[in-house]
Amino acid sequence: MDSGTHLVFGLGLGGLALIDPVIASEPYGPVAVLIGTIAGSQAPDFDTVLRFKSNADYIKNHRGMSHSFPAIAGWTVLITLAVSLLFRSVSWWHIGLWVLLAVLFHVLSDLFNSYGTQAFRPVTRKWIAWNIIHIFDPFIFGAHLVAILLWLTGWARPTVVFPVLYALLAVYYAWRSVVHRRLSARIPSLDPQRREGDQYTLLPTLNLHRWNLVRQSTDCTFAIGEWDKGAVHWIDHTKCDVHPAVEASKKNKDVQALLNVTPFPCAQVREQPWGYEVRWIDIRYRHRKQYPFVATVMMDASYKVFQSYVGWLSDERLEKRLRMNAY
């Protein structure tokens, strides 16, 4: 999820912790646990500091080891220790339980969206994304805001409003999971262009009733579309190139970073006077007729790389590329 949603989860869990009589009975208990849940809800994303090293290191490792089983335990211990040293009168055991819950909520909510995590390391390094909840879900964020405002204004007791909130969110997550599962089973029969071996992936959008759709075919082609109003609509088709320059580009660290996180990589080669431009795109993200999450490699005629980049293209760069494609 986005950082704003993780923050309201931290605030919400801090309010929910008031159902714990040990926390509620201590003068500084609510403050201590609120600090702990806010820190715990943000901690797995502290790997953002890798941006200062390079885009490739950040993209390759973001939501990786920092969201794993050992990291969940590590974040919990570190935050609990720090908060307990500040608030010695509050039970460290109870602080730790709520911090652990905040860290777990962060990782679990990230598993539900399309980017996913490597949450099951070291058991497996597989990137896991359940594609059920959008990275920013208006219902989840809005429900938290309403509950927090009811708490702060005194209109409702936190021991009432937050249990209701999280019971409602549990139902919401279950409902979205059932919808995703049933629709995924139906999609192949709704596609009149279906061919043998085609694989379909539903991706959530901000609209609860519309899903983005990726169809991957055995001939290295992708179709990108959406499911809306009970029908499949295809809006773009992309062919992935097979070329020696593509194979050579896989040795580049920027390309390896993108290949590490996407289940839908697609390479496109352009011959240039100086050699080749290989552009790897992530099919999941389509914006203004372009694919802004890319790894680009410039290489000479002997496939020697002299420049590369991985990351998100800004709207200005997309506009420039659209103008270039027009000629």
DOZA-464208 format. One record per atom (N, C-alpha, C, O, CB): x, z negated, y. Coordinates in steps of 0.02 Angstrom, whole numbers, plus 50000, padded with zeros to 5 digits. Glycine has a CB too. Example, Ala and Ser with C-alpha at 12.3 -4.5 7.8 and 13.67 -1.06 7.14 Angstrom:
2
506604961049716/506154961049775/506604961049835/507124957749834/505654954849776/506424964649888/506844964349947/506454960650002/506704959850057/507044971449970/
This chain:
327
500425000049941/500005000050000/500445000050062/501044998950058/499524993950000/500135001350121/500515001250183/500654993950202/500354989350176/500125004850240/501124993050249/501344986250267/500784982150298/500764976150289/501944986550314/500324985450336/499774981850366/499314978850313/499084973150321/499374986550411/499174982550260/498754980050206/499094974350169/498774969350152/498574985650157/499744975050158/500104969550126/500084963250169/500034957650143/500844971550113/500104964050235/500064958350280/499394954750275/499374948650271/500194960550352/498844958650276/498184955250272/498084952150203/497724947150197/497624960250287/498394954950151/498374951650085/498724944850090/498484939950062/498714956150032/499294944650125/499644938350133/499234933150170/499214927350151/500294939450169/498894935350224/498464930850261/497864928550219/497684922750219/498214934250326/497574933350183/496994931750141/497164926850086/496774922250072/496704937950111/497744927750054/497934923150001/498114916250029/498014911149996/498534925949962/498364916150092/498484909750124/497834906050135/497814899950129/498834910850190/497294909650152/496644906550159/496354904450092/496054899050086/496164911350194/496454908650041/496204907049974/496544900749947/496234896949909/496314912849926/497174899649966/497544893849941/497234887249961/497394882049932/498264894149966/496784887350010/496464881150031/495974878449979/495724872849986/496114882150097/495834882349928/495424879749873/495844875149828/495574871449787/495134885549831/496504875349838/496964870949801/496964864149835/497194863549891/497694874049798/496704858949802/496644852349834/497324849449855/497354845649903/496304847549788/497854850949818/498514848349836/498744851349902/499024847849944/499024849949780/498634857849911/498824861149974/498374858750031/498614857250085/498774868849967/497724858450019/497254856650072/497324849450095/497174847950152/496544857850048/497554845050051/497604837950068/498234836150107/498254830950139/497574833750006/498734840350105/499354839050142/499284841350214/499014846750226/499954842650108/499514837450263/499464839450334/499784846250348/499514850250387/499784834250378/500354847650317/500704853950328/500614858850270/500934864150268/501444852650340/500194857050223/500094861350165/499844868350182/500134873250158/499604858150118/499314868950223/499064875650240/499574879950276/499624886050264/498454875050283/499974876850321/500484880650357/501034883050309/501244888750311/500794876450414/501254878450266/501784880150219/501584885850172/501964890550162/501974873950177/500984885350145/500774890450097/500634897050132/500744902350103/500154888150059/500404896850195/500284903050232/500944906750245/500984912850238/499914901650298/501454902950265/502114906050273/502344909150208/502614914650206/502634900850299/502244905450153/502464907850088/502104914050065/502414918650039/502374902550037/501444914350075/501064920150052/501194926350095/501204931950070/500304918650051/501294925250160/501464930950203/502144933750184/502224939850177/501454928950278/502634929350174/503304931650154/503284934950085/503594940150074/503794925750153/502904931950039/502854934849972/502514941549971/502684945849931/502484930149927/502024942550016/501664948850018/502094954450047/501924960350039/501034948150058/502634952750082/503074957750112/503734958650075/504054963950080/503224955950184/503944953650038/504624953450010/504834959549969/505384961949979/504674947449967/504404962149923/504644967849884/504834973949926/505214978249903/504114969849835/504574974449987/504744980150029/505354978850073/505504982850117/504164981850073/505714973350061/506324972050099/506864977250082/507374977650117/506574965050085/506754981050029/507234986350013/507254991950065/507644996650060/507084989349944/506824991350115/506824996250169/507494996250207/507645001050242/506254994950218/507884990950200/508534990750233/508994996150207/509494997850239/508864983850223/508834999050149/509245004450122/509225010650165/509645015150159/509015006250051/508735010950211/508705016550258/509355016950299/509575022350318/508095015950305/509645011250312/510255011050353/510845014050315/511345016150346/510425003950374/510795014450249/511335017450209/511235025050207/511695028750226/511345014550138/510655027250184/510495034350185/509775035250162/509495030950129/510975038450139/509475040950180/508805042550157/508775042950081/508295040650050/508565049150188/509295045850052/509305046749979/509295039949943/508935039149894/509935050749958/509695035249967/509715028649935/509045025049942/508805021749896/510275024349964/508745025750001/508095022550012/507555025549967/507205021849933/507885023150086/507495032149966/506965035449927/507075034249852/506585033249815/506945042949942/507685034349831/507825033449759/507665026349736/507455025349679/508555035149744/507765021549780/507705014549759/507085010949785/506915005549759/508305010849781/506745013749835/506155010449862/505615009749808/505455014549773/505875014249922/505335003749802/504855002049750/505155002449680/504795003349631/504245006549755/505805001849677/506135001949612/506284994949588/505824991249570/506785006049616/506914993049589/507114986449564/506794980849604/506674975449576/507874985749565/506654981949667/506354976749709/505644974949689/505384969749710/506354978949782/505324979249647/504644977949624/504624976349549/504094976149519/504204984049638/505204975049519/505254974149447/505114966949426/505044962549468/505944976249422/505084965949360/504974959149333/505494954149359/505304948849384/504994959349256/506154955749355/506644950949380/506574949649455/506674944049479/507354953449365/506394954949493/506334954149566/505734949749583/505764945649629/506264960949600/505184950449546/504594946249558/504794938849551/504604934749593/504024947949508/505164937249499/505394930349490/505884928349545/505844922849571/505734929549421/506334932949563/506834931449614/506534930249682/506714925349716/507324937049618/506074934649703/505744933649768/505364927049769/505384923449819/505254939549783/505034925449715/504644919249712/505084913149720/504924908549758/504264918749646/505644913049684/506104907349688/506404906649757/506424901149785/506664908049636/506634912149786/506964911849852/506484909449906/506654905149946/507244918749870/505884912349907/505394910549959/505154903449950/505084899649998/504804915449959/505024901549887/504804894649874/505334889649895/505174884449924/504634893749799/505954891049879/506494886549898/506544885849974/506614880350000/507164889149870/506504891550009/506554891350083/505974887450114/506084883250158/506574898450111/505364888750091/504784885350120/504794877950102/504624873750143/504124888650095/504994876350041/505014869350019/505524865250058/505424859350069/505154868949944/506074868350077/506574864850118/506314863350187/506514858450218/507214869050122/505864867650213/505574866550279/505004861450276/504904857650323/505314873150308/504644861350220/504064856850214/504144852650150/503844854050099/503384861050211/504564847650155/504754843650096/504174839450069/504184837650010/505324839150114/503674838050110/503124833850087/502614837650044/502194834650011/502764830750146/502664844350046/502184848550010/502464850149940/503054851749933/502024855150049/502044849749891/502264851049822/502564857949815/502234862949827/501664850249773/503204858249796/503534864749788/503204868749731/503194874849733/504284863849773/502944865149682/502624868549625/502014872449647/501904878049626/502434863349571/501614869449690/501014872849714/501184878449763/500864883649763/500544867849748/501684877349805/501914882749849/502144888649807/501964894349822/502504880249896/502524887249755/502784892649712/502244896649679/502304902749672/503234889749660/501704893349657/501164896949624/500834901949672/500684907649652/500634892049598/500734899949735/500414904449782/500884909949806/500664915549820/500154900549842/501524908349811/502014913549827/502044918749771/502044924749784/502714910449839/502064916349709/502064920949652/501454925449653/501504931449640/502084916949586/500874922649669/500264926649672/500314932049725/500084937649715/499654922149685/500614930249783/500684935149837/501144940849817/501004946649832/500944931749900/501694939249784/502164944449762/501834948949709/501904955049711/502814941249733/501474945849663/501134949649611/500604954249640/500534959949618/500804944949560/500234951849690/499724956049723/500054962149755/499784967649753/499334952049775/500634961149786/500984966749817/501154972049766/500994977949775/501634964349852/501464970049712/501674974849661/501074978149627/501074984149616/502114971449607/500574974149612/499974976849579/499624981949623/499414987249599/499494971249559/499544980449687/499204985149732/499594991649739/499304996949748/499094981949800/500264991249736/500674997349739/500605001549676/500645007649680/501414995449749/500484998449620/500385002149558/499745006349560/499705011549528/500354997349498/499255004049599/498615007549601/498625013849643/498175018049637/498085002949627/499135014849686/499135020949727/499565026449697/499815025749642/499375019349798/499635031849734/499935037949706/500695037849705/501005041349665/499705043849744/501005033849748/501735033649749/502005029649691/502505031549660/501985030749816/501675024049676/501855020249617/502475015949626/502755015449681/501945024749560/502695012949571/503295008749570/503635009149502/503365012049455/503115001349588/504225006149498/504555005049434/504464997649415/504944994149400/505315006949437/503844995449415/503694988349407/503904985649339/504014979649332/502964987249418/503954989949288/504084987349221/504824987549202/505004986749144/503694991349171/505264988649251/505974987749238/506104980349224/505784976049254/506404990349298/506574978849179/507034983249143/506754985849076/507114989149039/507674979649129/506124984449061/505834986948998/505844994548998/506014997648947/505114984348989/505654997649054/505675004849060/505805006749133/505585003149178/505005008049036/506155012149144/506295014649211/505775019749233/505845022749286/507005017749215/505265020649194/504745025549210/504385023649274/504235017849287/504235025949152/504255028849315/503885027849377/503145027849361/502885032649332/504065033349430/502805022449380/502105021549360/501655021649422/501745017649467/502005014949322/501175026349423/500695026849477/500015028249446/499935033149410/500895032449529/499525023949461/498875024649430/498405029149469/497865030949444/498565017949421/498575030949531/498195035949570/497465034049580/497025038349576/498235042649536/497335027749593/496635025449598/496445023449670/495885024849692/496525019549552/496905020249706/496775017849774/497245021349822/497845021749809/496855010249778/496985023749878/497405026849930/497895021749958/497755015749958/496965029849987/498465024149983/498975019650009/498715015450067/498955009850078/499585023550031/498215018050104/497845014050152/497115014750136/496825020150143/498005016250226/496815009350114/496105009450095/495705005850149/495784999750157/495995006250025/495275009350185/494895006250239/494455000350216/494374995450253/494455011350273/494185000850156/493754995450131/494164989050120/493954983650140/493404997550067/494734989650087/495154983850073/495404980650137/495364974550146/495754985750028/495644984850183/495904982250246/495334979250288/495414973750315/496264987850286/494774982750292/494214980350332/493914973950305/493744969450344/493684985650336/493854973450239/493584967350209/494024961250224/493774955850237/493504968150133/494674962250222/495134956850240/495054954850313/495034948850329/495854958850226/495004959750357/494934958150428/494294954150441/494314949250478/494914964650470/493744956050410/493114952450419/493194945250395/492984940550429/492534955950381/493484944350336/493564937550308/494014933250352/493874927450364/493844938050236/494564936250376/495034932550418/494704930550484/494804924950508/495674936650431/494314935050514/493964933550576/493444928050566/493374923650608/493634939850605/493084928250510/492594923050495/492944916250489/492674911150510/492214924650430/493534916350460/493924910150452/494164907550520/494074901750536/494534911350406/494464911950560/494764909850624/494244907650675/494364903150715/495174915550653/493664910850673/493134909050721/492724903050699/492304900550736/492684914950733/492834900750637/492474895050612/491774896550587/491384891950574/492434889950664/491594902950581/490934904850557/490834903450483/490274902650459/490804912150572/491394903150446/491344901850374/491964898050351/492504899050377/491274908550334/491874893750303/492434889850276/492874894450233/492614898550195/492184883750235/493534893750238/493974897950197/493874896950123/493984901550083/494704896450215/493654890950103/493544889550032/492934893250005/492814893249945/493454882150021/492554896250050/491974900250030/492114907650039/492004911649994/491344898250070/492354909450099/492414916550116/492944920050075/492854925850056/492574917250190/493514916750060/494044920350025/493924921049949/494094926149921/494704916750036/493634916049916/493424917449847/492924923149842/492964927149795/493134911249815/492464923549889/491984929049890/492354935649901/492204940649868/491444928049944/492824935749949/493214941749964/493564944349902/493504950349885/493724940450019/493924940049866/494324942549810/493904944049748/494094948149707/494854937449793/493334940749742/492864942749690/492594949749704/492524953849659/492284937649684/492444951149768/492204957749788/492734963049777/492584968549754/491984957649861/493354961449794/493894966249785/494034967649711/494204973249692/494544963749819/493944962549669/494034963649597/493514968649571/493664972949531/493974956949558/492894967949595/492364972649576/492524979649603/492424984649569/491674970249603/492784979949665/492954986349696/493494990049657/493434995949643/493174985349769/494024986349639/494564989449600/494314991849532/494494997249509/495154984449591/493894987849501/493614989749436/493184996049442/493215000549401/493214984049406/492774996249495/492335002049506/492745008349518/492595013649489/491875000849566/493265007949560/493685013749573/494045016049510/494135022049499/494195012249629/494255011349469/494595013049406/494135016749359/494335021649327/494865006749373/493505014449354/493025017749310/492865024749336/492835029549297/492375013549305/492765025449401/492635032049431/493205036849417/493095042549397/492515031449507/493825034449427/494405038649416/494455040849343/494595046749329/495045034949436/494335036249298/494385037949226/493855042949206/494005047849171/494315031649184/493235041849227/492695046449207/492785053349238/492675058349205/492025043549227/492975053449302/493055059849335/493645063749307/493615069849301/493155058849410/494185060249289/494765063549259/494575067049194/494835072349178/495325058549246/494115063949157/493895066949094/493455073049106/493425077549064/493525061849052/493105073249162/492625078649177/492955084749210/492725090349202/492075076149221/493485083549248/493765088849290/493925095349252/493745100649277/494395086349323/494255095149194/494415101449161/493795105849148/493845111949154/494755100149095/493235102849131/492635106849117/492315109549181/491895114049178/492135102649079/492505106749239/492225109049302/492635114549335/492425117449385/492175103249350/493215116049306/493655121149335/493555127849301/493735128649242/494395118949329/493265132849335/493145139349304/493795143249292/493795148049254/492685143449348/494345141149325/494985144649317/495435141349265/496025143049260/495345144949384/495175136749228/495585133049180/495895137549128/495575142249103/495165127649146/496535136149112/496885139749060/497155134749009/497225128749023/497455144049089/497315137248950/497575133048897/498215129648920/498665132948946/497695137148833/498265123048910/498865119348929/498865116448998/499325112849017/499445123648921/498355118049039/498315115349107/498235107749105/497865105049064/497735118649146/498585104449151/498525097149157/498285095549228/498505098649277/499205093649142/497825090749234/497505089049297/497665081849317/497675077349275/496745090149293/497785080949382/497905074249408/497475073249470/497505077249517/498645073149425/497085067849470/496675066049528/497075061249572/497395056649547/496005062849507/497045062449638/497395058249686/496895055649738/496495059549763/497965062149720/496915049249754/496415046349800/496525048649872/497085050349892/496445038749797/495985048749910/496005050249981/495675044550020/495435039749990/495655057049997/495665045050086/495335040050127/494575039950115/494245034850123/495475041250201/494315045750095/493595046450080/493475044250008/493765047049962/493355053750093/493035039349999/492915036749932/492605041849885/492655041249824/492465030749936/492295046949912/491935051849871/492305058549866/492025063449839/491245053049899/492915058849891/493305065049886/493995063249857/494305058349877/493365068549955/494225067449811/494865066349779/495285072649786/495025078249779/494785064449704/495925071949800/496375077549796/496515078949722/496465074549680/497035076249835/496695085149708/496765087349639/497385091849631/497495096449670/496135091049615/497775090349579/498355094549563/498275097149492/498145093349445/499025090449570/498345103849485/498325106849418/499015109749403/499265113949441/497765112449413/499315107549349/499975109949329/499905114349268/499625112249217/500445104049315/500165120449273/500115125249218/500775126149183/501305124249209/499855131949244/500755128949124/501355129649083/501825135049109/502395135349087/501165131149012/501595139249156/502015144649183/502355142649248/502515147049289/501595150849194/502455136149259/502795133549319/502405134849383/502715135849436/503485136649325/501755134749380/501345135449440/500925129149449/500735125749401/500895141849435/500775127849512/500345122249530/499765124949571/499845129449612/500725116849569/499175122049560/498605123149604/498445116549637/498425111349605/497985126049564/498315116849703/498165110849741/497475111649771/497325116649803/498705109549797/497065106649760/496385107149786/496065100349794/496405095349805/495955111449740/495405100249788/495045093949795/494405094049755/494115099349742/494905092449869/494175088249737/493515087349707/493075084349760/493215078849785/493545082949642/492545087749777/492095085349830/491395087949816/491295093749798/492345087749899/490905083549824/490205085249816/490065088349747/489675092949740/489985090149871/490405085649697/490275087549628/490595094049606/490425096649553/489565088049618/491055096849647/491355103349630/492105103249644/492345099249685/491025109049669/492465107649609/493185108449619/493305114149668/493025119549660/493555109749551/493725112949719/493895118149768/494655118649770/495005113849787/493605116449839/494915124649754/495635125749757/495825128549825/495495133149850/495875130649701/496345125849856/496535127949924/497235130949928/497415133949978/496485122149972/497635130149875/498305132949877/498575133549806/498395129649761/498785128449920/499005138549796/499355139449733/500095140349747/500285143949793/499065145749693/500505136949708/501225137049720/501595138749656/501455135949603/501475130249748/502055143449661/502465145449605/503165142449612/503475143049665/502505153149600/503405139249561/504075136249562/504575141449537/504465144849487/504095129849518/505125141949573/505635146949557/506105144549501/506255138549496/506045148649620/506315149249461/506825148049410/507435152149431/507415158249433/506575149949338/507985148749446/508565152049475/509185147749464/509125141549463/508455153549552/509775150749457/510375146649449/510495141849506/510765136449497/510985151249442/510275143749567/510355139349624/509935132949616/510135127649639/510165142949689/509365133649583/508945127749571/509295122849525/509305116849538/508265129949540/509585125449471/509945121149424/510545117849458/510695111949445/510175125049363/510895121649500/511485118849535/511275113349584/511635108449593/511855124349573/510695114149614/510475109249665/510305102549634/510305097449669/509865111949702/510165102349569/509975096049536/510545090949534/510425085049522/509735097349466/511155093349547/511725088749548/511795085249615/512185080549622/512365092649532/511425087549665/511475084749732/511095078049735/510555077349707/511185089549784/511375073149769/511085066449770/510415066249807/509975062249790/511565061449803/510315070549857/509685070649893/509135073449848/508575070849849/509745074849957/509285078549810/508805081249763/508655076249708/508075075349689/509055087849732/509165072949683/509065067949630/508615062349654/508225059549615/509735065149607/508665060549719/508235055249746/507505057249743/507085053249723/508435053649819/507355063449762/506655065749760/506415066449688/505855064449672/506595072449797/506835069249645/506635070149575/506515063349541/506135062949492/507165074049537/506835058149566/506755051549536/506065048549548/505835044349510/507285046849564/505725050749602/505095047449621/504475051649613/503915049049616/505145045149692/504545058149603/503945062349599/503825065149530/504295067449497/504005068049648/503205065049506/503035068249443/502885075749452/502795079349404/502435064849412/502865077949516/502685084949531/503195088249576/503035090149632/501995085149563/503815089149552/504315092749592/504255100249582/504085102649528/505025090449574/504375103949635/504345111249631/504885114149676/504925112549735/503635113849652/505315118349647/505875121249685/505725128349706/505435132249669/506515121049642/505915129949768/505835136649795/506505138849825/506815135049862/505265136849848/506705144849810/507365147349830/507275153049881/506865157549872/507775149849769/507675152749934/507705158149983/508425160549989/508885156650002/507435155850053/508515167049979/509185169849989/509315170650064/508895173050101/509255176749952/509915168550084/510135168850153/510785172750158/511125173650107/510215161850183/510975175050217/511615178650224/512215174550201/512715177250178/511715180750297/512155167850208/512715163450190/512655160750119/513105157250096/512755157750238/512105162350083/512025159750015/511305158449998/510895163049998/512425153450006/511135152249983/510455150549961/510205144149995/510585139450007/510435149749885/509565144050009/509225138050030/508745136149974/508285139949958/508845138950098/508855130249944/508405127849891/507995122049920/508275117149945/508815125549828/507345122849918/506905117749944/506475114949888/506085118549857/506455120550001/506575108549875/506155105049826/505585101649864/505705098249914/506575099849786/504985102549841/504395099449872/504035094849823/504075095849762/503915104849899/503695089949851/503265085549810/502555088049818/502255087449872/503345078049832/502275090749765/501615093849767/501065088949788/500545091049813/501455096849699/501175082549778/500645077649793/500455077549867/499895076049885/500865070749772/500935079249910/500825078349981/500795085050017/501305088450026/501385073950012/500195087050035/500105093350071/499805091850139/499305088250144/499645098250031/500105094550192/499885093150260/499975099350303/500525102050308/500265087150291/499425101650333/499445107550377/499785113550343/500225116750372/499815105750442/499565114850282/499795120550243/500535120050222/500835124950201/499695126850282/500825114150229/501515113150211/501575106950166/501095103250157/501965112450273/502175105950138/502325100250096/502885096350129/503475098050122/502515102450023/502715090950166/503205087750210/503715083250175/504215081450205/502855083750260/503585081350112/504075077150076/504525081850036/504315084649986/503725071850029/505155082650059/505585087850033/506295085450022/506515080350048/505585093850080/506645089249981/507375088949977/507625096049985/507445100449947/507625085649908/508045097150035/508285103850050/509045104050041/509405099650064/508095105950122/509275109350007/509995110149995/510215117050019/509905122050002/510155109249919/510735117250059/511045123450080/511685124350040/512105119850037/511195123550157/511765130250009/512365131449969/512605138649979/512215143149996/512225130149894/513245139649968/513515146349977/513375150449913/513035148149868/514285146049991/513645156549912/513495161149857/513775158749790/513545160949737/513785168049872/514255154149793/514535151449730/514205144749713/514455141049670/515295150449737/513645143149745/513245137149733/513595130649753/513455125349724/513065136849660/514035131149801/514365125149828/513955122549886/513835126149935/515105126749850/513735116349882/513295113449933/513705111649995/514225108549990/512935107049905/513445113650054/513775111650116/513305107650162/513535105050213/514015117850153/512665107250145/512215103150184/511595101550143/511355105650104/512025106650250/511325095450151/510725093550114/510335088250153/510615084950197/510895091050043/509705087650136/509265082750169/508705080850122/508465085050083/508985085550236/508495074550124/507905072350088/507505067750133/507785063550168/508095068850020/506845068550131/506415064250172/505785067850193/505595073050166/506785061750233/505455064850242/504825067550268/504965071750330/505325069550375/504335061850285/504685077650331/504745081950390/504225079550442/503655078250425/504635089450372/504435079050504/503985077050558/503515082750575/503605088450553/504385075050620/502995081250613/502525086450635/502875091950674/502695097750670/501955083350677/503395090050713/503765094950752/504135099750706/504145105850718/504255091550800/504445097050654/504795101350607/504315105750568/504455111550553/505215097150558/503735102950551/503225106950516/502995112750560/502905118350537/502635102650495/502885111250625/502665116450671/503185122050676/503015127950678/502525113450741/503815120050679/504355124950682/504375129250619/504475135250623/505035121450692/504275126050561/504285129850498/503685134550493/503745140050467/504295124950437/503105132450518/502525136750518/502655143050560/502465148550540/501905133050544/502975142150617/503135147950660/503635152550625/503585158650629/503425145650727/504125149550589/504615153550553/504285157550498/504445163350486/505165149150523/503795154350463/503455157750408/503005163450432/502815167750393/503045152850368/502835163350497/502395168450524/502745175150534/502435180350539/502095166050589/503415174850536/503785181050547/504015184250483/504335189550484/504395179550591/
